[in-house]
């Protein structure tokens, strides 16, 4: 099996919507995870998505689906 991966060229594509320094202890943000059957966007599928909303350092909401 051959695994392929790609890194995002951050000079061309912004990973964050803002370049501002944000204190994660007081910010509200979402952490997400995507599980797939492989690394190919053509041949593989998304099998699970999960997200956790963090507010002031505490989990305030969760979501997951298969």
Secondary structure, DSSP 8 states (H G I E B T S, - for coil): ---------TTTS-SSS--S---TTT-EEEEEEEEESSS-TTT--EEEEEEEEEETTEEEEEEEE-
